[in-house]
């Protein structure tokens, strides 16, 4: 999220004032010493948490490598840690993504897969949409034979409010191409990422 006030319909000052309003609504005094700089800190934190709105995750996948000696087997990047925020309650979603694909004639640097995850995670999300966005971005940009994405995450909107259930995680998956059509490919991927523990 850019700090440039001209790139947003709301200025930094307006955003800080909104934080003061929430502090007042919660019963606090935003003028007391401990909270004087809180609006600035919250807006700065939002600039980091939601910088995905200023990114095109597909751009990370445009630089590929063809000199891989004909490698055409599955590539998997496991345990990509991410933080996101629930679009319903603005509460954190903390989890890990596992991403795999079967290339056609080109591969991408593995750090770029992690950047794609972050690019979509650093937006307001629901986990199902996040999972699909990552998978479709890889499919649309790299045109591999197949893509698999599994996300395992905990939702603070469920653990810190409402039903207050701790230690619960949600698992979602999106399988495209050979990952959807071929049970062996799907099974191999799930074994690689530790979902199929048989």
Wavefront OBJ file of the C-alpha trace (Angstrom):
o trace
v 0.000 0.000 0.000
v 1.553 3.227 -1.145
v 2.085 6.170 1.204
v 1.365 8.498 -1.729
v -1.808 10.336 -0.757
v -2.682 11.035 -4.396
v -2.912 7.311 -5.204
v -5.735 6.665 -2.710
v -9.260 8.062 -2.333
v -8.519 8.458 1.397
v -5.560 10.458 2.701
v -3.185 9.297 5.421
v -4.611 11.986 7.698
v -8.161 10.717 7.130
v -7.034 7.148 7.852
v -5.389 8.252 11.100
v -8.554 10.110 12.095
v -10.557 6.916 11.483
v -8.278 5.091 13.949
v -8.871 7.831 16.531
v -12.618 7.388 16.006
v -12.342 3.647 16.652
v -10.310 4.306 19.796
v -13.018 6.685 21.033
v -15.757 4.186 20.144
v -13.954 1.444 22.106
v -14.000 3.644 25.224
v -10.430 4.917 25.049
v -8.996 8.423 25.071
v -6.875 8.831 21.913
v -5.211 11.916 23.413
v -3.626 10.054 26.318
v 0.150 9.616 26.120
v 0.180 5.898 25.299
v -2.192 6.335 22.357
v -0.983 9.605 20.848
v 1.047 7.888 18.113
v -1.214 4.846 17.740
v -3.095 6.187 14.684
v 0.209 6.735 12.849
v 1.448 3.289 13.845
v -1.784 1.584 12.744
v -1.769 3.299 9.356
v 1.896 2.378 8.884
v 1.084 -1.231 9.804
v -1.756 -1.235 7.261
v 0.715 -0.067 4.616
v 2.690 -3.257 5.267
v -0.186 -5.683 5.873
v -2.066 -4.670 2.719
v 0.715 -3.869 0.276
v -0.591 -6.680 -1.926
v -3.071 -4.214 -3.413
v -0.133 -2.404 -5.018
v 1.331 -5.593 -6.518
v 0.549 -7.766 -9.510
v 1.536 -11.254 -8.304
v 1.646 -12.545 -11.895
v 4.522 -10.157 -12.571
v 6.758 -12.271 -10.319
v 6.241 -15.261 -12.625
v 7.064 -13.577 -15.919
v 10.812 -14.219 -15.682
v 11.309 -17.916 -16.317
v 14.149 -20.288 -17.130
v 14.203 -22.743 -20.006
v 17.676 -24.226 -19.507
v 16.662 -27.013 -17.137
v 17.877 -30.018 -19.190
v 14.321 -31.046 -20.029
v 13.175 -31.273 -16.402
v 9.439 -31.952 -16.471
v 8.652 -33.479 -13.075
v 6.766 -31.915 -10.192
v 8.198 -28.882 -8.422
v 6.917 -28.244 -4.899
v 7.574 -25.418 -2.464
v 6.327 -26.363 0.995
v 5.620 -24.443 4.182
v 5.416 -20.916 2.788
v 4.471 -18.954 5.887
v 2.046 -16.083 5.361
v -0.096 -13.602 7.239
v -3.357 -12.301 5.870
v -6.517 -10.693 7.225
v -10.097 -11.914 7.179
v -12.282 -9.655 5.054
v -15.248 -10.266 7.358
v -13.711 -9.189 10.682
v -10.316 -7.714 9.669
v -8.706 -10.269 12.000
v -5.432 -12.061 11.189
v -5.214 -15.312 9.252
v -1.895 -17.041 9.957
v -0.840 -20.073 7.997
v 1.304 -21.991 5.556
v 0.850 -22.514 1.854
v 2.160 -25.440 -0.170
v 2.489 -24.843 -3.907
v 3.329 -27.332 -6.642
v 3.306 -27.409 -10.417
v 4.399 -29.637 -13.280
v 6.232 -27.457 -15.814
v 5.944 -27.648 -19.565
v 9.108 -26.060 -20.958
v 10.007 -23.442 -18.358
v 10.367 -23.013 -14.623
v 10.354 -20.040 -12.303
v 12.680 -19.133 -9.433
v 11.301 -20.647 -6.241
v 11.297 -17.344 -4.342
v 8.794 -16.072 -6.896
v 6.258 -18.673 -5.779
v 6.536 -17.354 -2.222
v 6.081 -13.804 -3.529
v 2.897 -14.830 -5.334
v 1.530 -16.207 -2.056
v 2.408 -12.981 -0.247
v 1.035 -10.796 -3.033
v -2.427 -12.291 -2.611
v -2.194 -12.833 1.171
v -1.479 -9.164 1.845
v -5.044 -8.216 1.016
v -8.333 -8.737 2.810
v -9.144 -12.381 2.118
v -11.151 -15.489 2.664
v -9.002 -18.593 2.581
v -10.901 -20.291 -0.239
v -10.416 -17.279 -2.514
v -6.747 -16.952 -1.567
v -6.142 -20.610 -2.467
v -7.842 -20.245 -5.851
v -6.098 -16.961 -6.678
v -2.640 -18.443 -6.128
v -3.394 -21.526 -8.231
v -4.991 -19.643 -11.113
v -2.205 -17.051 -11.187
v 0.397 -19.810 -11.603
v -1.714 -21.603 -14.202
v -2.476 -18.483 -16.240
v 1.102 -17.176 -16.229
v 3.297 -20.286 -16.463
v 0.887 -22.543 -18.407
v 2.142 -25.691 -16.648
v 0.645 -29.152 -17.047
v -0.859 -28.860 -13.603
v -0.940 -26.800 -10.405
v -1.705 -27.714 -6.814
v -2.119 -25.380 -3.848
v -2.886 -26.398 -0.258
v -3.291 -23.855 2.540
v -3.466 -24.676 6.248
v -4.281 -21.645 8.401
v -5.744 -20.494 11.685
v -8.279 -17.686 11.753
v -8.151 -15.235 14.624
v -11.759 -14.235 13.917
v -12.635 -17.696 15.219
v -10.046 -18.050 17.989
v -10.294 -14.591 19.624
v -14.015 -13.863 19.180
v -17.273 -15.641 18.457
v -16.872 -19.348 19.233
v -13.368 -18.868 20.754
v -11.985 -22.175 19.461
v -8.205 -22.331 19.738
v -5.964 -24.866 18.048
v -8.273 -25.154 15.040
v -6.944 -24.813 11.522
v -8.675 -24.765 8.176
v -7.305 -26.623 5.145
v -8.211 -25.662 1.583
v -6.911 -26.929 -1.738
v -7.110 -26.068 -5.410
v -6.032 -28.614 -8.006
v -5.801 -27.680 -11.684
v -4.777 -29.580 -14.802
v -2.976 -32.842 -14.114
v -3.344 -32.341 -10.353
v -7.113 -32.538 -10.760
v -7.262 -35.096 -13.570
v -4.617 -37.600 -12.454
v -5.043 -39.140 -8.974
v -1.383 -40.235 -8.974
v -0.146 -36.667 -9.545
v -2.493 -35.355 -6.880
v -1.459 -38.104 -4.472
v 2.241 -37.442 -5.033
v 1.742 -33.741 -4.334
v -0.244 -34.387 -1.160
v 2.445 -36.796 0.067
v 5.146 -34.186 -0.642
v 3.335 -31.572 1.427
v 2.437 -34.007 4.224
v -1.332 -33.924 3.769
v -1.642 -37.580 2.743
v -0.057 -39.242 5.767
v -0.979 -42.824 4.921
l 1 2 3 4 5 6 7 8 9 10 11 12 13 14 15 16 17 18 19 20 21 22 23 24 25 26 27 28 29 30 31 32 33 34 35 36 37 38 39 40 41 42 43 44 45 46 47 48 49 50 51 52 53 54 55 56 57 58 59 60 61 62 63 64 65 66 67 68 69 70 71 72 73 74 75 76 77 78 79 80 81 82 83 84 85 86 87 88 89 90 91 92 93 94 95 96 97 98 99 100 101 102 103 104 105 106 107 108 109 110 111 112 113 114 115 116 117 118 119 120 121 122 123 124 125 126 127 128 129 130 131 132 133 134 135 136 137 138 139 140 141 142 143 144 145 146 147 148 149 150 151 152 153 154 155 156 157 158 159 160 161 162 163 164 165 166 167 168 169 170 171 172 173 174 175 176 177 178 179 180 181 182 183 184 185 186 187 188 189 190 191 192 193 194 195 196 197 198
